[in-house]
Structures are given as C-alpha cells and as structure tokens.
C-alpha cells in the first residue's frame, strides 16, 4: 500500500451508464454514444473533478445481460454496440492535460505485440498518462469471432466447478504471460536508444534495442517493439478481480487491482490474498494499489436516490444486479463509506456512475468537494504522469546496460 494519506479516485465509463435503463434518462445522450465529443466531454468533466484516472469499458462481442451465454440475449431495450476503448482513449488524450486514461483490452483473443505498441502510443499521445485494464474473455461467443480456438460453455453458476476452475486458471495464466510480454516489449528499447544525431547520421543506437526472447506456454515473442520506450517507461497495468486466480494476477502482474467488496470485512481478506500473490511473485517491495469498485447512484436524499433506482429498475424490467456494491444514497453517505473502506485498507475507489452524465456530475461536483472538506482528496493535480499520480516510480528498463553489460 502507498503511504500517501489521501484516497485515490477513478471513474469507470461505460456507454450511457452502468444501469441498463440509463440511456432512457432525460439527460442521457444515446444519439451521441458513438461520437468522440461524447467521450471527450465525460473525461474532461472527470478531469475538472481532479479524478486520478478514468477507465473505458470494452468487449469483443455485443453487450448482453447474460455474460456467460453462448449468444447475445437479443434484447432491444438495452444499449448495444460500442467503440474501441483504446481508440477512444487516443482520440481524447490530447484534449486533456492531467487525468490518466485507462482503456480496457481483451487479452484472451488479441496479440500482446499489437497491444504493447497501441498502449505505448497512447502513452506518447497523452504525455505519460496511459494505462491499460487487461480483461479475459474465455467464452464460446467471443472465440467464435476469431475461429482459432474453442472454449467450453460454462454458466456463471458453474464457475466454481472443476471445469469452471480450470477455465479460470488457464485464462488468467495466459493473461499473466500476456502482461509479462507487454512489459518486456515496453522495456525492449532503452530510454536513450534514440540518438537522432544528424551530424553522425545515427538515429538509433542499435545496441540499446533488445530482443525479448519470451518463451512461455501461451506466447513465443522475439521482439523488439517497434515503438520506443513509453514516457512512463511502463504504462500502468490494471485488472478487475473477484476470486483467487484474478487476485493472483493482480498481485503478481498488475499495478492496480479493482476489487468488489460488499462490506469492510471483505477488504482484509481480499487484500491478504493479493499481498500473498505479490510476495510469491517477488514484488513485496512494490506498490500494488487495491481499488474498491462501487456502482453509484447519488441524489439529494437517501430516499430520492432509492426512488430513482426503483424507477430505473422499473424501466429496465428487473432489479439491477452487479458484481460490485450498488450504492444509492447521498454524497455524504458515500463519503462516509469511502472513508471507512479506505481506513480498512483500500488505496482508492473506482466508481461506476449508474447514469451518465448525472452521477458523474454528482461525483465531480458534489462528492469531490465533500472528500476535500474531510481532507481525504487532493485539491490539485500534483504529478505529470499517471504513475506519478499513483505514487509509482518510473522503472528502469530491465534491459538497460551499464558499460555494455545488462543491468
């Protein structure tokens, strides 16, 4: 855990908001969901609120209310269709100055070489504010989009079965290899590999560009990257975790883990599993932030917030369910909860606005000032990079040489 006294705050942006009926709200802009201006406006609002970073959701197949089904649910009263998160991030990064931008990338069916240069490029475009949230997708309908591999059909209820456990184990083992390849590719150019010396005619120092020669169960990647080392050295890697295997990925491979406790008692147990994995991976001296995910629906009174949630549920035709805690109440009540969970061991929080822009505005214009009054949140940006904002050092390339010898 970082020793910085303040909590850190992020928002997770997804379509019109996390509640399935959000797109029907008066202030929603369903006609703009596929426009760059929509996403730019949301991220700029988050930056106005001094939030540390935003994440942008993504998927390979069309959104569905049945995430482990073989096909989509064919509903027509839900937001369906989305833009590519990495491309959104690259479009909006030049329009912001301070906030970190962390798109989601599905690592089960994509190549780490492609993602490494995309996120490195985002780090250049944003001048050091890039990250990536790695996500697995071991589902038949996602695999069918590529036709290169198959996965068994396993329901959410059966994830705890031997077959489900094996599916999760293999998916997250592959994700761990994927992140390792990403990190090695980002390191494959030393910081001073580019000379750009017109007088001598040398643009690069070839001795400072390295093959990574990764050989694992899931990838064989020679490298090097074609993109020079990113401004942060290593862009921030994040992952969402709900159980043992994902906790291991966070502890062994990530800089930030998003977890879903439902009470303060859950936090110690979750943090202990992540720290155990961190120690086992030889990372005990490194900072791995643990953020709590919470779906938020905020209003002037607790009753009005609950009434709004009930109305949204009625419009959706069902009570909203989430992997994360659903908080419907006031900003003061949410601030109390964040303070309690922060004291219990969380570095910060990734809030999921139920309705956009309504609940994002409640976060930036009401919750942030409340946290500032309590001395729990910063009053200004104090770092130029996302790693800096998270208190993470800029790592030296693992391939950096001293007098011609690998470090």
N, C-alpha and C positions, 0 to 999 in steps of 0.2 A: 504494500500500500504506500502511496505517496504521503509525505508528512505535511503537505500543504493543508492548512486548516479549512479552507473553503471546499464546498462541494462543487462538482463539475456538472454541467447540464447540456444535454443534447436533445434534439427532437428527431423523430422518425417520420419522414414524409411518405405518404402512400396515397396516390390518387386524390379523391375528394375528402379523405379522412379514413380513419380505421373502422368506423361504424359503417355497415353496409348500406344504410339509408342516408349517409352523409350527403351524397350527391343531389338529394332532393330538397335540401335545406335552402331557405331563401337567399343566403349569402354565398351559397356554393356556385361554382362556375364550371358545370360539366362540359359546356361547349369549349372550354379553354384547356382541358386536361392534356391535350396533345400539342400545346403551344409552348415555346420557350419562355414567353413572357409570364405564364402562369407559374412555372417553377422558379424563375428568377425572382418574382415578387415574394414567394414564400421564403426563399433563402435570404433575401435582403431583409425581410421582416425578422427572421431569426437572428440575423446579424445585428439589427437595431436593438434587439434584446440581449446582446452580448453573449449569446449562447456559444459554447465551445465548438460544436460542430453539428452538422445535420447528416442524417443517413437517408439514402434514397432507396426505396424498395425496388425489387425486380424479381422476375421469374422467367422461366423458359416457356411454359405452357400458359394458356389463358387462365386467368384467375378463376377460382372455384370455391364454393363453400364446403367441398369435400376434398381436402388436400391430398388424401391418400387414395383417392379413387382412380380408376383406370382412365376415365374420361371426364370432361368437364360436366357440370351439373345442368347445363342447358338453360339456366335461368336467364331471363332478360331484364330483370329488375335490379341488377347489380352492375357496378362499374366493371367493364370488361375491356381488355386491351390496355397496353402501356407502352411508353417509350423506353429505350435502353438507358439504364441508370448511369453507366459510365459516360455515355454521350451527353446526357443531360448535364452531368457534372462538369464536363469540359466546356459546355456552352455557357454555363452560369458562373464558372470560376472567375473569368475576367471582370464580371460585374460586381464582385465582392472584393473585400480587402483583408478581412481578418478571420472570418469564420472557416473552420475546417469543413471539408466536403468529402463524404464517405459513401460512395455508391456501393450497392450490393452486386456481387458477381457470383454466378452459379459455377462452382468449380468441378462438379461431377462430370459435365459433358464438354467442358472447354479446355483449351490448352494453356498451361502456365506461361509459356513463352509469349503468347498473344496478350494475356492479361498483364504480364510484367511490363511490357512496353506501353500498354494503354494507361496503366496507373502511373508509371514514370512520366509519361507525357502530361497526365493530369497534374502531377506534382510541379512540372515546369510551368504549365498554364496558370496554376494557382499560386505560383511562387512559394511552394513549400507547405501547402495546406491540404494535401491529399491523403486519403486513406482508402481502404477497401474492406468491405464486410464480406467474408467468404461464406458461402452457403452451399450445402449439399442438396441434391435432388435425386435420390435413388428410387424413382418412381417409374412405372411402366410407360405412362403417357409422356413423360419427359424423354425417356430413352427412345421412344418411337419417333421423335422429331429428328433423330440423327441416324438411327438404324445400325449403329455399330456395336451395341451391347444390349443386354436384356436384364430386367430386374423382376423379382417375384412380386406378385400382387399381395401386399400385406396391409391390413387395415390398421388404423391408429390404435385400436384396442389390442391388437396383436403385436405391437412393437416390443412388448415385454416377453414374448415367447422366444424360444431358442432361435427360430428363423428370423424373428424381428431383431433380436440382439445381434445376430451375425450380420444382418444387413446394415445396422447402425455401425457396428465395429468396422466393417470394411469401408463404408462410406467415409468415416472420419479418419481412418488410417490413410486413405487416399488423399483426403483434404490436408492432413499433416504433411505428406510428401509434397503436395502442391505448394503449400506455403513455404516449405524449405526451398523449392525450386525458385519461387518468386524472390525470396530473399537473396539467394545466391546470384540470380541474374541481376538484381539491383546492385549487388556488390561487384559484378564482373568488370566494371570499369572503375579504376581508382579515381579519386577526386581530381587528380591533376593529369589524367590521361590525355586531355586535350591541350595541345601546346599552342596551336594557331599562330605559329611564327612564320610570317611571310618571308622574312629575311633568309631563314634557313630552308624554307619550303617544307617544313614539318607541321602538319596539322595535328597529328596524334603521336603519342609515344606508345608504340605497339607493345612494348614490354609491360605496359600498365593496363592492358586489356586482357582478360583471363578467360580461358575455358573453365566452365564449372564442373564438367565431367560428372554430373549427377547420375547415379545408377541406383534405382530402387525398385520396389515391387510394382510400382504403378507408372513410373516415368523413367526414361533414359534421355537426358538432355545434356548435350555437349556445351551449348553456349558458344560465345558470349552473347549478351544482349546486343541489340543494335542501337540502343538508346543510352547515352552517357548516364552516369550515376545521378539519381534524382537529387534535387536540392536538399531534401531531408536525409539523404543517404538511404534510409529505409522509410518509405511511407508507412503510416500506421495501419496495422492489420487488426481487424476486429472480427468477432464471431458471436453468434447467438447460441446459448447453451441451456438445455433443460435437464440433462441427465449425465450419467457418469462419463460416457465417451466424449460428448461435446465438452464437458468440463476439462477433460484431459487435453483436448485440442487447445482450449483457451490457455491452460496453464503451461503447456509445452511450446505453443507456437504463436500465440496472439499477444498484442499489446493491450487490447481492451476486450473484455468479455461482457456481453449483455445477458443478464440472468433474469429469472421471473419468480422471485419470492412472493409469497402471498401474506407473509407476516414477518416480524422481526426475528422470530425463532428460526425461520428458514435460512436467514442470511449467514449465520455462523457455520452451519452445515455445508452450505454451498461454497463459501469462501474456503473452508478447510479442504474440500475436495480439489479446488483449483490450486491452492497452495501446495498440496501434496504432489499434484502433477507437475507444478512448477519446479519443486525441489527435485523430483525424479528426473526432470529434463536438464538439470544443472543450471537452472535460471533463478536460484534463490536470491541472488543479489540484484535481480532486475525488477523493475516496477511493472506489474500487470494490473491494470485497473479493472475493477468489477463494478459495472453499472447495473442498476435495477431498472427493468422495463416496466412502465405503468401506462395503461390506456387512460387518458384523462378527458373528462367532460366537466367543465367548470362553469359556475354561474354565481349569481349574487348571493343566493342562499342555498343551503343543502337541499331543501325541498324543491326549489325550482330546478336544480341540477338533476335531481332524481326524476322530476316530472318530464324534463327534456329527454332523458334517457328512455323513459317509458314511452314517450311519443315516438322516438326514433325506432324503438323496438316494434311498436305497433305498425309503423310504416314498413318496416322490414319483414313483418310477418312472423317474427320469432325473437326471443330474448337473445341479446348479443352475448356471445361467449368468446373468451380469449385465453391464450396461454398465459398472458400476464394479468395482474390485478387490474380490475376496472374500477377507477375512482371517479365517482360522480359526487361533486361537492363544491366547496368554496376554495379560493386560493389560500386562505388562511389554514383551512383544514389540510390541504395538500402540503403546504409548507410545514405544518406540524409533522405530517407523515414523513416527508423527506428528511427533516431534522432527526427524527427518531431512527430511521433506517441508515442515515449517514453515520450517526453515532454507533450504530450496530456493526459498521464495517464496510459499507459501500463507498466507493470513491465518488460516485455520482449517479446520475439518472438519465435514461433515455426515455423521454415522454412521447407517447403516441397520441397526437391530437385526434379525438374521436371525429370531429368535424373541422374541415378547413374552409375558410380561414379562421372561423370563430374561436376554436380552442387554442390555436396557435397565438392569436391576439391576446387571449387570456393569459397565456404563458409569458409572452414577451412584455406585455404592458401592465399586468397585474401581479403575476407570480414573481417575476424577477425583482421588481421593487420591494415586494414583501420579504424575499430572501435577503436582499441587500440591507433592509432595515434590521434584520436579525444578524447581520454580519456573516452570513453563510455563502454569499456570492460576490464576485468581484464587481467593481464599479467601472472598469475599463479593460480593454484588451491589453495584455502586458507581454505578449510574445508575437513573433512574426511568423512562426510555423505552427502546425498542428502538434508536432512533437513537443515544441516549447510550451504550448498551452497546456499540454497534459503532463508537463514536468518530466518528459522523457529525453534523455541525452541523444545527441546525434552520433550514431555508432560509426566507428572506423570500419572501412571495408575489410572483410575477412581476408581478402587477397592483397591488401596493401603491403608493399615491400619496404624494407629498410636496408639500404645498401645492397639491393638486389636479392635479398632473402625474404621469403614470405613471412609476414608478421605472425 
